[in-house]
Amino acid sequence: MNKITVINPGLFSTFQDEGRENHQHIGMPVGGAMDKYALQLANYLVSNQTNEACLEMTLTGATLRFNFDTNIAITGGKCVVLLNGKQAKSHRTLVIKTNDQIDIQNITEGARSYLAIAGGFNLPIIMASKSTYIKGKLGGFKGRALMVGDEIEINKISKKCKRRRISRKHIPQYPQHVELRIIPGPEKDRFEWEGIKHFLCSDYELSPQCDRMGYRLNGPKIGQINNNADIISSAISFGTIQVPSDGKPIIMMADRQTTGGYTRIAQVVSADHHILAQLKPGDKIRFKEVTLNEAHQLYKKMKDILNKYQ
Amino acid sequence: MIKPTFHIAGDQAFILRFGQEIHPEVHKHVISYYHAILAMDLKGVTLILPTYCEITIHYDPLVINHNTLLKHLKAIDLKNLDDTDSVAKLIHIPVLYGGLNGPDLEIVARQNKLSTTEVINKHTEPKYLVYMLGFTPGFVYLGGLNKQISTPRKAIPRPLIKEGSVGIAGSQTGIYPIDSPGGWQIIGETPFKLFDVNRQPEVLINAGDYIQFNAINESTFNSIKTEVDSGNYNIEVETILLSHE
Protein backbone atom coordinates (compact mmCIF):
# COMPACT_ATOMS: atom_id res chain seq x y z
CA MET A 1 0.00 0.00 0.00
CA ASN A 2 1.31 3.43 -0.96
CA LYS A 3 1.05 5.63 2.06
CA ILE A 4 2.40 8.61 3.95
CA THR A 5 3.13 8.49 7.65
CA VAL A 6 2.64 11.56 9.81
CA ILE A 7 5.79 12.25 11.86
CA ASN A 8 4.55 15.66 12.99
CA PRO A 9 1.04 16.88 12.09
CA GLY A 10 1.75 20.62 12.48
CA LEU A 11 -0.59 22.92 14.38
CA PHE A 12 -3.82 22.13 12.52
CA SER A 13 -3.73 20.13 9.31
CA THR A 14 -6.83 18.84 7.55
CA PHE A 15 -7.68 17.49 4.11
CA GLN A 16 -9.71 19.91 2.02
CA ASP A 17 -10.96 20.08 -1.55
CA GLU A 18 -13.57 22.42 -3.03
CA GLY A 19 -16.08 21.51 -0.34
CA ARG A 20 -19.80 20.76 -0.33
CA GLU A 21 -21.31 23.73 -2.14
CA ASN A 22 -24.43 21.83 -3.15
CA HIS A 23 -25.54 20.56 0.26
CA GLN A 24 -26.27 23.92 1.87
CA HIS A 25 -30.04 23.45 1.55
CA ILE A 26 -29.78 20.76 4.25
CA GLY A 27 -27.72 23.04 6.49
CA MET A 28 -24.40 21.42 5.61
CA PRO A 29 -21.53 23.91 5.82
CA VAL A 30 -19.57 24.16 2.56
CA GLY A 31 -16.13 23.73 4.10
CA GLY A 32 -13.33 23.01 1.66
CA ALA A 33 -9.99 24.73 1.19
CA MET A 34 -9.78 28.24 2.59
CA ASP A 35 -7.48 29.23 -0.30
CA LYS A 36 -8.86 27.63 -3.47
CA TYR A 37 -6.31 29.44 -5.64
CA ALA A 38 -3.46 27.66 -3.84
CA LEU A 39 -5.46 24.38 -3.94
CA GLN A 40 -5.72 24.50 -7.72
CA LEU A 41 -2.05 25.41 -8.23
CA ALA A 42 -0.95 22.52 -5.98
CA ASN A 43 -3.10 20.04 -7.91
CA TYR A 44 -1.83 21.36 -11.25
CA LEU A 45 1.76 20.74 -10.16
CA VAL A 46 1.09 17.03 -9.59
CA SER A 47 -1.21 16.60 -12.63
CA ASN A 48 -4.32 16.04 -10.49
CA GLN A 49 -7.87 17.18 -11.18
CA THR A 50 -8.20 20.80 -10.01
CA ASN A 51 -10.58 19.86 -7.19
CA GLU A 52 -8.61 16.96 -5.67
CA ALA A 53 -8.19 17.14 -1.88
CA CYS A 54 -4.92 18.58 -0.54
CA LEU A 55 -3.50 18.76 2.97
CA GLU A 56 -4.22 22.24 4.33
CA MET A 57 -1.67 23.18 6.99
CA THR A 58 -2.21 26.14 9.31
CA LEU A 59 0.63 28.38 10.58
CA THR A 60 3.04 25.46 11.01
CA GLY A 61 3.58 22.71 8.47
CA ALA A 62 3.66 18.94 8.84
CA THR A 63 6.49 16.39 8.69
CA LEU A 64 5.62 13.38 6.55
CA ARG A 65 7.38 10.21 5.40
CA PHE A 66 6.69 8.37 2.15
CA ASN A 67 6.96 4.61 1.52
CA PHE A 68 6.95 4.88 -2.28
CA ASP A 69 8.19 6.98 -5.20
CA THR A 70 5.87 9.85 -6.05
CA ASN A 71 5.49 13.55 -6.78
CA ILE A 72 4.22 16.23 -4.46
CA ALA A 73 3.89 20.02 -4.51
CA ILE A 74 3.51 22.74 -1.90
CA THR A 75 1.70 26.03 -2.51
CA GLY A 76 0.04 28.82 -0.53
CA GLY A 77 1.65 30.53 2.46
CA LYS A 78 5.42 30.91 2.28
CA CYS A 79 7.37 28.35 4.33
CA VAL A 80 10.74 26.64 4.45
CA VAL A 81 10.46 23.12 3.02
CA LEU A 82 13.11 20.53 3.87
CA LEU A 83 13.38 17.33 1.85
CA ASN A 84 15.59 14.92 3.80
CA GLY A 85 17.02 17.95 5.57
CA LYS A 86 17.84 19.87 2.39
CA GLN A 87 15.94 22.94 1.35
CA ALA A 88 13.38 22.36 -1.42
CA LYS A 89 11.23 24.78 -3.35
CA SER A 90 7.53 25.39 -3.17
CA HIS A 91 5.34 26.10 -6.23
CA ARG A 92 6.95 23.38 -8.32
CA THR A 93 6.71 19.62 -8.73
CA LEU A 94 8.93 17.80 -6.22
CA VAL A 95 10.26 14.29 -6.81
CA ILE A 96 9.91 11.97 -3.82
CA LYS A 97 11.69 8.64 -3.37
CA THR A 98 10.81 5.78 -1.04
CA ASN A 99 11.62 6.62 2.60
CA ASP A 100 12.03 10.32 1.88
CA GLN A 101 10.91 12.70 4.59
CA ILE A 102 9.44 16.13 3.95
CA ASP A 103 9.45 18.73 6.70
CA ILE A 104 7.30 21.80 6.16
CA GLN A 105 8.28 24.41 8.72
CA ASN A 106 6.61 27.57 10.03
CA ILE A 107 4.53 29.52 7.58
CA THR A 108 6.19 32.92 7.58
CA GLU A 109 4.00 34.75 5.05
CA GLY A 110 0.32 33.94 4.84
CA ALA A 111 -1.37 31.44 7.13
CA ARG A 112 -2.01 28.26 5.17
CA SER A 113 0.07 25.99 2.95
CA TYR A 114 -1.24 23.19 0.76
CA LEU A 115 0.36 19.88 -0.06
CA ALA A 116 -0.85 17.95 -3.09
CA ILE A 117 0.24 14.43 -4.00
CA ALA A 118 0.04 12.78 -7.42
CA GLY A 119 -3.10 10.64 -7.61
CA GLY A 120 -4.60 12.17 -4.49
CA PHE A 121 -5.24 10.94 -0.96
CA ASN A 122 -7.45 7.88 -0.68
CA LEU A 123 -10.22 9.30 1.53
CA PRO A 124 -13.95 8.62 1.72
CA ILE A 125 -16.16 10.80 -0.45
CA ILE A 126 -19.00 12.12 1.67
CA MET A 127 -21.58 14.38 0.05
CA ALA A 128 -19.40 14.71 -3.06
CA SER A 129 -16.32 15.86 -1.14
CA LYS A 130 -13.27 14.63 0.77
CA SER A 131 -13.16 17.77 2.92
CA THR A 132 -12.79 17.46 6.69
CA TYR A 133 -15.68 19.00 8.61
CA ILE A 134 -14.36 19.09 12.17
CA LYS A 135 -17.58 20.10 13.93
CA GLY A 136 -19.51 17.27 12.29
CA LYS A 137 -16.58 14.85 12.81
CA LEU A 138 -16.87 13.78 9.18
CA GLY A 139 -14.90 13.73 5.95
CA GLY A 140 -11.14 13.92 5.49
CA PHE A 141 -9.13 11.52 7.63
CA LYS A 142 -11.47 10.19 10.35
CA GLY A 143 -13.26 13.55 10.50
CA ARG A 144 -10.41 15.20 12.39
CA ALA A 145 -7.10 17.03 12.09
CA LEU A 146 -3.96 14.93 11.52
CA MET A 147 -2.21 13.32 14.49
CA VAL A 148 1.23 11.80 15.02
CA GLY A 149 1.40 8.30 13.58
CA ASP A 150 -1.52 8.64 11.18
CA GLU A 151 -1.02 6.67 7.97
CA ILE A 152 -2.85 7.89 4.89
CA GLU A 153 -3.24 5.74 1.82
CA ILE A 154 -2.44 7.33 -1.53
CA ASN A 155 -4.28 6.52 -4.77
CA LYS A 156 -2.35 4.86 -7.58
CA ILE A 157 -1.73 7.24 -10.47
CA SER A 158 -3.11 6.50 -13.90
CA LYS A 159 -0.81 8.78 -15.86
CA LYS A 160 2.73 9.91 -15.30
CA CYS A 161 3.08 13.21 -13.49
CA LYS A 162 4.62 16.04 -15.50
CA ARG A 163 7.20 18.24 -13.82
CA ARG A 164 5.76 21.72 -13.66
CA ARG A 165 6.20 25.07 -11.98
CA ILE A 166 4.16 28.18 -11.35
CA SER A 167 5.24 31.39 -13.00
CA ARG A 168 6.62 33.81 -10.40
CA LYS A 169 4.11 36.47 -11.39
CA HIS A 170 1.22 34.15 -10.50
CA ILE A 171 2.45 33.35 -7.00
CA PRO A 172 0.52 35.68 -4.68
CA GLN A 173 2.23 37.84 -2.08
CA TYR A 174 0.81 37.72 1.43
CA PRO A 175 1.56 41.06 3.10
CA GLN A 176 0.39 41.73 6.68
CA HIS A 177 -1.59 44.74 5.59
CA VAL A 178 -4.00 44.07 2.75
CA GLU A 179 -6.66 45.87 0.79
CA LEU A 180 -9.80 43.79 0.33
CA ARG A 181 -12.33 44.89 -2.23
CA ILE A 182 -15.97 44.66 -1.21
CA ILE A 183 -19.46 45.13 -2.59
CA PRO A 184 -21.98 46.67 -0.16
CA GLY A 185 -24.26 44.02 1.35
CA PRO A 186 -28.04 43.58 1.47
CA GLU A 187 -28.33 45.40 4.85
CA LYS A 188 -26.03 48.30 3.97
CA ASP A 189 -28.86 50.77 4.70
CA ARG A 190 -29.13 49.57 8.30
CA PHE A 191 -25.83 51.25 9.22
CA GLU A 192 -25.19 54.77 10.46
CA TRP A 193 -23.32 56.98 8.02
CA GLU A 194 -20.53 57.29 10.60
CA GLY A 195 -20.36 53.49 10.78
CA ILE A 196 -19.96 53.08 7.02
CA LYS A 197 -17.25 55.77 7.12
CA HIS A 198 -15.35 53.83 9.79
CA PHE A 199 -15.75 50.61 7.81
CA LEU A 200 -14.31 52.05 4.61
CA CYS A 201 -11.74 54.50 6.02
CA SER A 202 -10.11 52.63 8.93
CA ASP A 203 -7.85 49.64 9.38
CA TYR A 204 -9.40 46.53 10.88
CA GLU A 205 -7.18 43.97 12.57
CA LEU A 206 -7.71 40.22 12.75
CA SER A 207 -8.29 39.27 16.39
CA PRO A 208 -6.99 35.98 17.80
CA GLN A 209 -10.54 34.67 17.34
CA CYS A 210 -10.17 33.58 13.77
CA ASP A 211 -10.43 30.10 12.37
CA ARG A 212 -11.89 28.20 9.44
CA MET A 213 -15.40 29.34 10.46
CA GLY A 214 -14.80 33.06 10.56
CA TYR A 215 -12.56 35.99 11.46
CA ARG A 216 -13.46 38.45 14.18
CA LEU A 217 -11.98 41.88 13.52
CA ASN A 218 -10.99 44.70 15.86
CA GLY A 219 -11.25 48.33 14.88
CA PRO A 220 -13.50 51.37 15.14
CA LYS A 221 -17.05 50.41 16.13
CA ILE A 222 -19.48 50.27 13.21
CA GLY A 223 -22.72 51.75 14.50
CA GLN A 224 -26.14 50.61 13.30
CA ILE A 225 -29.39 52.50 13.24
CA ASN A 226 -31.22 51.99 16.58
CA ASN A 227 -28.30 49.74 17.54
CA ASN A 228 -30.21 46.88 15.93
CA ALA A 229 -27.89 44.23 14.46
CA ASP A 230 -30.36 41.38 14.17
CA ILE A 231 -31.89 40.10 10.96
CA ILE A 232 -34.13 37.11 10.44
CA SER A 233 -31.61 34.36 9.73
CA SER A 234 -30.60 34.33 6.11
CA ALA A 235 -27.94 32.89 3.83
CA ILE A 236 -24.28 33.82 4.18
CA SER A 237 -21.33 32.80 2.05
CA PHE A 238 -17.54 32.89 1.95
CA GLY A 239 -16.51 36.50 2.51
CA THR A 240 -19.82 37.78 3.91
CA ILE A 241 -19.10 40.50 6.48
CA GLN A 242 -21.63 40.56 9.34
CA VAL A 243 -21.71 43.15 12.12
CA PRO A 244 -23.15 42.18 15.53
CA SER A 245 -24.32 44.89 17.92
CA ASP A 246 -20.81 45.33 19.40
CA GLY A 247 -19.95 46.97 16.06
CA LYS A 248 -17.01 44.65 15.35
CA PRO A 249 -17.21 42.94 11.97
CA ILE A 250 -16.99 39.19 11.44
CA ILE A 251 -15.94 37.77 8.07
CA MET A 252 -17.45 34.38 7.31
CA MET A 253 -15.04 31.72 6.06
CA ALA A 254 -15.05 28.13 4.74
CA ASP A 255 -16.60 26.26 7.70
CA ARG A 256 -19.24 28.93 8.40
CA GLN A 257 -22.80 27.91 9.13
CA THR A 258 -25.01 28.23 6.06
CA THR A 259 -27.15 30.95 7.65
CA GLY A 260 -26.44 33.95 9.85
CA GLY A 261 -28.48 36.36 11.93
CA TYR A 262 -26.50 39.60 11.84
CA THR A 263 -26.68 42.49 9.39
CA ARG A 264 -24.55 41.95 6.29
CA ILE A 265 -22.64 45.15 5.65
CA ALA A 266 -20.62 43.88 2.68
CA GLN A 267 -19.25 40.95 0.75
CA VAL A 268 -15.56 40.48 -0.09
CA VAL A 269 -15.25 40.07 -3.88
CA SER A 270 -14.47 36.56 -5.15
CA ALA A 271 -11.16 37.67 -6.68
CA ASP A 272 -9.85 38.52 -3.19
CA HIS A 273 -10.98 35.37 -1.38
CA HIS A 274 -7.54 33.76 -1.62
CA ILE A 275 -5.92 36.83 -0.05
CA LEU A 276 -8.54 36.82 2.73
CA ALA A 277 -7.88 33.10 3.31
CA GLN A 278 -4.21 33.74 4.10
CA LEU A 279 -4.68 36.35 6.85
CA LYS A 280 -3.62 35.61 10.41
CA PRO A 281 -4.16 37.27 13.81
CA GLY A 282 -2.64 40.75 13.88
CA ASP A 283 -2.87 41.30 10.11
CA LYS A 284 -4.61 44.48 9.03
CA ILE A 285 -7.32 45.02 6.44
CA ARG A 286 -8.49 48.14 4.64
CA PHE A 287 -11.79 47.65 2.81
CA LYS A 288 -12.38 49.28 -0.55
CA GLU A 289 -15.73 49.49 -2.30
CA VAL A 290 -15.97 48.41 -5.95
CA THR A 291 -18.92 48.07 -8.31
CA LEU A 292 -20.47 44.78 -9.39
CA ASN A 293 -18.99 45.20 -12.87
CA GLU A 294 -15.52 45.83 -11.47
CA ALA A 295 -15.82 42.74 -9.28
CA HIS A 296 -16.79 40.65 -12.30
CA GLN A 297 -13.78 41.91 -14.26
CA LEU A 298 -11.48 41.09 -11.34
CA TYR A 299 -12.97 37.63 -11.15
CA LYS A 300 -12.47 37.06 -14.87
CA LYS A 301 -8.84 38.14 -14.61
CA MET A 302 -8.24 35.66 -11.80
CA LYS A 303 -10.01 32.85 -13.66
CA ASP A 304 -7.89 33.58 -16.76
CA ILE A 305 -4.78 32.99 -14.65
CA LEU A 306 -6.19 29.83 -13.05
CA ASN A 307 -7.20 28.49 -16.46
CA LYS A 308 -3.49 28.30 -17.33
CA TYR A 309 -3.07 25.88 -14.45
CA GLN A 310 -5.45 23.01 -14.95
CA MET B 1 -49.44 38.48 -3.51
CA ILE B 2 -46.02 39.66 -2.35
CA LYS B 3 -43.54 40.93 -4.94
CA PRO B 4 -39.92 40.37 -3.97
CA THR B 5 -37.25 43.07 -3.77
CA PHE B 6 -33.86 42.35 -5.31
CA HIS B 7 -30.53 42.79 -3.53
CA ILE B 8 -26.90 42.28 -4.50
CA ALA B 9 -25.08 39.82 -2.25
CA GLY B 10 -21.53 40.01 -3.59
CA ASP B 11 -20.35 39.38 -7.14
CA GLN B 12 -21.90 35.92 -7.41
CA ALA B 13 -25.30 36.08 -5.71
CA PHE B 14 -28.60 37.91 -5.66
CA ILE B 15 -31.13 37.91 -2.87
CA LEU B 16 -34.89 37.97 -3.43
CA ARG B 17 -36.57 39.30 -0.30
CA PHE B 18 -40.25 38.74 0.39
CA GLY B 19 -40.54 40.50 3.73
CA GLN B 20 -38.83 40.79 7.06
CA GLU B 21 -40.92 38.64 9.34
CA ILE B 22 -41.29 34.98 10.20
CA HIS B 23 -44.71 34.26 8.76
CA PRO B 24 -46.17 31.26 6.90
CA GLU B 25 -47.54 33.52 4.12
CA VAL B 26 -44.11 35.10 3.46
CA HIS B 27 -42.55 31.66 3.52
CA LYS B 28 -45.13 30.26 1.10
CA HIS B 29 -43.88 32.83 -1.41
CA VAL B 30 -40.26 31.87 -0.70
CA ILE B 31 -40.99 28.20 -1.37
CA SER B 32 -43.14 28.85 -4.47
CA TYR B 33 -40.48 31.10 -6.03
CA TYR B 34 -37.81 28.63 -5.02
CA HIS B 35 -39.54 25.88 -6.99
CA ALA B 36 -40.18 28.23 -9.90
CA ILE B 37 -36.50 29.18 -10.10
CA LEU B 38 -35.42 25.54 -9.79
CA ALA B 39 -37.77 24.67 -12.67
CA MET B 40 -36.25 27.41 -14.87
CA ASP B 41 -33.00 25.43 -14.77
CA LEU B 42 -30.92 28.45 -15.79
CA LYS B 43 -27.43 27.78 -17.05
CA GLY B 44 -24.93 29.53 -14.78
CA VAL B 45 -27.15 29.41 -11.69
CA THR B 46 -25.07 27.40 -9.28
CA LEU B 47 -27.16 27.30 -6.12
CA ILE B 48 -30.61 28.37 -4.87
CA LEU B 49 -31.11 28.64 -1.12
CA PRO B 50 -34.45 29.37 0.55
CA THR B 51 -34.46 30.87 4.06
CA TYR B 52 -37.20 32.43 6.25
CA CYS B 53 -37.99 35.44 4.04
CA GLU B 54 -35.41 35.31 1.26
CA ILE B 55 -34.03 33.23 -1.55
CA THR B 56 -30.33 33.51 -2.31
CA ILE B 57 -29.39 32.71 -5.89
CA HIS B 58 -25.74 32.02 -6.63
CA TYR B 59 -24.46 32.34 -10.18
CA ASP B 60 -21.26 32.16 -12.17
CA PRO B 61 -20.81 35.59 -13.79
CA LEU B 62 -18.64 34.02 -16.50
CA VAL B 63 -21.56 31.82 -17.59
CA ILE B 64 -24.55 34.12 -17.12
CA ASN B 65 -24.54 37.90 -17.23
CA HIS B 66 -26.00 39.33 -14.05
CA ASN B 67 -28.43 41.57 -15.94
CA THR B 68 -29.71 38.59 -17.92
CA LEU B 69 -30.20 36.66 -14.71
CA LEU B 70 -32.03 39.56 -13.08
CA LYS B 71 -34.32 39.85 -16.10
CA HIS B 72 -35.22 36.15 -15.80
CA LEU B 73 -35.86 36.47 -12.08
CA LYS B 74 -37.97 39.58 -12.44
CA ALA B 75 -40.10 37.89 -15.09
CA ILE B 76 -41.31 35.23 -12.66
CA ASP B 77 -45.03 35.67 -12.26
CA LEU B 78 -46.89 33.47 -9.83
CA LYS B 79 -50.32 35.02 -10.23
CA ASN B 80 -52.56 32.69 -8.32
CA LEU B 81 -50.42 32.01 -5.33
CA ASP B 82 -52.85 33.69 -2.94
CA ASP B 83 -55.85 31.52 -3.60
CA THR B 84 -54.53 28.12 -4.50
CA ASP B 85 -54.39 25.14 -2.23
CA SER B 86 -51.14 23.29 -2.14
CA VAL B 87 -49.84 20.01 -0.80
CA ALA B 88 -46.95 19.46 1.54
CA LYS B 89 -45.14 16.58 3.18
CA LEU B 90 -45.87 15.90 6.86
CA ILE B 91 -43.13 13.93 8.58
CA HIS B 92 -43.90 12.19 11.86
CA ILE B 93 -40.99 12.29 14.31
CA PRO B 94 -41.17 9.73 17.14
CA VAL B 95 -40.09 11.20 20.50
CA LEU B 96 -39.55 9.66 23.92
CA TYR B 97 -40.35 12.49 26.34
CA GLY B 98 -38.93 13.05 29.84
CA GLY B 99 -36.63 10.98 32.02
CA LEU B 100 -32.99 10.79 31.04
CA ASN B 101 -34.00 11.44 27.41
CA GLY B 102 -35.67 14.73 28.30
CA PRO B 103 -34.10 15.98 31.53
CA ASP B 104 -35.68 19.46 31.28
CA LEU B 105 -39.29 18.35 30.74
CA GLU B 106 -40.15 19.11 34.36
CA ILE B 107 -38.49 22.53 34.20
CA VAL B 108 -40.61 23.41 31.16
CA ALA B 109 -43.73 22.15 32.95
CA ARG B 110 -42.96 24.01 36.20
CA GLN B 111 -42.12 27.30 34.45
CA ASN B 112 -45.39 27.19 32.54
CA LYS B 113 -47.45 25.88 35.46
CA LEU B 114 -48.45 22.75 33.56
CA SER B 115 -48.16 19.03 34.16
CA THR B 116 -45.55 17.14 32.12
CA THR B 117 -48.39 15.38 30.30
CA GLU B 118 -49.85 18.75 29.31
CA VAL B 119 -46.45 19.86 27.99
CA ILE B 120 -46.20 16.68 25.89
CA ASN B 121 -49.75 17.16 24.59
CA LYS B 122 -49.08 20.77 23.62
CA HIS B 123 -45.78 19.81 21.96
CA THR B 124 -47.20 16.93 19.92
CA GLU B 125 -50.35 18.76 18.80
CA PRO B 126 -49.16 21.24 16.12
CA LYS B 127 -47.95 20.58 12.62
CA TYR B 128 -44.73 22.60 12.59
CA LEU B 129 -43.68 24.34 9.37
CA VAL B 130 -40.03 23.78 8.41
CA TYR B 131 -38.94 27.30 7.50
CA MET B 132 -35.38 26.36 6.61
CA LEU B 133 -32.38 24.22 7.50
CA GLY B 134 -29.15 25.63 8.87
CA PHE B 135 -26.93 25.93 11.96
CA THR B 136 -25.70 22.32 11.62
CA PRO B 137 -26.46 19.73 8.94
CA GLY B 138 -30.07 18.58 9.30
CA PHE B 139 -31.11 21.25 11.81
CA VAL B 140 -34.68 22.37 11.03
CA TYR B 141 -35.97 25.81 11.96
CA LEU B 142 -39.59 25.21 12.96
CA GLY B 143 -42.49 27.58 13.35
CA GLY B 144 -45.66 26.99 15.34
CA LEU B 145 -44.67 26.27 18.94
CA ASN B 146 -47.56 26.72 21.38
CA LYS B 147 -46.72 29.84 23.42
CA GLN B 148 -47.96 28.11 26.59
CA ILE B 149 -44.84 25.91 26.58
CA SER B 150 -42.24 28.45 25.44
CA THR B 151 -39.36 28.52 27.92
CA PRO B 152 -36.15 30.58 28.04
CA ARG B 153 -32.84 28.93 27.27
CA LYS B 154 -30.73 27.61 30.13
CA ALA B 155 -28.59 30.29 31.78
CA ILE B 156 -25.53 28.09 31.34
CA PRO B 157 -25.44 26.05 28.14
CA ARG B 158 -24.61 22.35 28.38
CA PRO B 159 -21.20 21.46 26.92
CA LEU B 160 -22.75 18.50 25.10
CA ILE B 161 -26.26 17.83 23.93
CA LYS B 162 -26.52 14.47 22.27
CA GLU B 163 -27.77 13.88 18.76
CA GLY B 164 -31.55 13.39 18.58
CA SER B 165 -32.34 15.65 21.56
CA VAL B 166 -35.61 17.55 21.20
CA GLY B 167 -35.69 20.93 22.89
CA ILE B 168 -37.34 24.27 23.45
CA ALA B 169 -35.59 27.66 23.41
CA GLY B 170 -37.81 30.70 23.85
CA SER B 171 -40.58 30.39 21.29
CA GLN B 172 -38.64 27.89 19.16
CA THR B 173 -38.58 24.13 19.20
CA GLY B 174 -36.11 21.91 17.40
CA ILE B 175 -34.02 18.77 17.26
CA TYR B 176 -30.22 18.46 17.54
CA PRO B 177 -29.06 16.47 14.49
CA ILE B 178 -25.46 16.07 15.72
CA ASP B 179 -23.81 16.24 19.14
CA SER B 180 -23.33 19.92 19.96
CA PRO B 181 -23.04 22.26 22.91
CA GLY B 182 -26.24 24.20 23.51
CA GLY B 183 -28.61 25.99 25.87
CA TRP B 184 -31.95 24.52 24.83
CA GLN B 185 -34.30 22.96 27.38
CA ILE B 186 -34.23 19.29 26.42
CA ILE B 187 -37.63 17.65 26.77
CA GLY B 188 -37.18 14.43 24.81
CA GLU B 189 -35.21 12.40 22.33
CA THR B 190 -35.92 10.93 18.93
CA PRO B 191 -34.27 7.71 17.79
CA PHE B 192 -34.64 8.95 14.19
CA LYS B 193 -31.50 10.41 12.60
CA LEU B 194 -32.19 13.80 11.05
CA PHE B 195 -28.75 13.68 9.49
CA ASP B 196 -27.12 10.40 8.50
CA VAL B 197 -24.09 10.30 6.22
CA ASN B 198 -24.75 6.63 5.54
CA ARG B 199 -28.22 7.29 4.12
CA GLN B 200 -29.31 8.67 0.77
CA PRO B 201 -30.38 11.43 1.00
CA GLU B 202 -28.53 12.35 4.17
CA VAL B 203 -31.38 14.62 5.30
CA LEU B 204 -35.01 13.65 4.59
CA ILE B 205 -36.65 16.93 5.58
CA ASN B 206 -36.72 20.01 3.35
CA ALA B 207 -37.76 23.62 3.74
CA GLY B 208 -41.53 23.82 3.18
CA ASP B 209 -42.27 20.41 4.74
CA TYR B 210 -44.17 20.04 8.01
CA ILE B 211 -43.27 17.88 10.96
CA GLN B 212 -45.26 16.57 13.87
CA PHE B 213 -43.90 14.95 17.03
CA ASN B 214 -45.40 11.63 18.14
CA ALA B 215 -44.94 10.56 21.77
CA ILE B 216 -43.60 7.01 22.07
CA ASN B 217 -42.70 4.79 25.03
CA GLU B 218 -39.33 3.36 25.90
CA SER B 219 -39.83 -0.03 24.24
CA THR B 220 -40.93 1.61 20.96
CA PHE B 221 -37.94 3.94 21.25
CA ASN B 222 -35.61 0.96 21.59
CA SER B 223 -37.13 -0.99 18.73
CA ILE B 224 -37.00 2.06 16.41
CA LYS B 225 -33.41 2.67 17.46
CA THR B 226 -32.50 -0.89 16.49
CA GLU B 227 -34.12 -0.38 13.08
CA VAL B 228 -32.36 2.98 12.63
CA ASP B 229 -28.98 1.49 13.52
CA SER B 230 -29.41 -1.31 11.00
CA GLY B 231 -30.64 1.11 8.31
CA ASN B 232 -34.12 -0.41 8.17
CA TYR B 233 -36.22 2.35 9.69
CA ASN B 234 -38.70 4.13 7.45
CA ILE B 235 -39.95 7.39 8.83
CA GLU B 236 -43.71 7.96 8.49
CA VAL B 237 -44.44 10.54 5.81
CA GLU B 238 -47.92 11.77 4.95
CA THR B 239 -49.11 14.13 2.23
CA ILE B 240 -51.30 16.92 3.56
CA LEU B 241 -53.39 19.55 1.87
CA LEU B 242 -52.66 23.13 2.89
CA SER B 243 -55.95 24.85 2.35
CA HIS B 244 -56.02 28.51 1.54
CA GLU B 245 -57.00 30.57 4.57
Interface residues (C-beta under 8 A of the other chain):
Chain A: E21 N22 H23 Q24 H25 I26 G27 M28 P29 I126 M127 K135 G136 K137 L138 I183 P184 G185 P186 I231 I232 S233 S234 A235 S237 G239 T240 Q257 T258 T259 R264 Q267 V268 V269 S270 A271 L292 A295 H296 Y299 K300 K303
Chain B: H7 I8 A9 G10 D11 Q12 A13 I15 R17 Q20 E21 I22 T46 L47 L49 P50 T51 Y52 C53 E54 T56 H58 P61 L62 H66 M132 L133 G134 F135 T136 P137 G138 F139 Y141 P177 I178 S180 F195 V197 P201 E202 V203 N206 A207
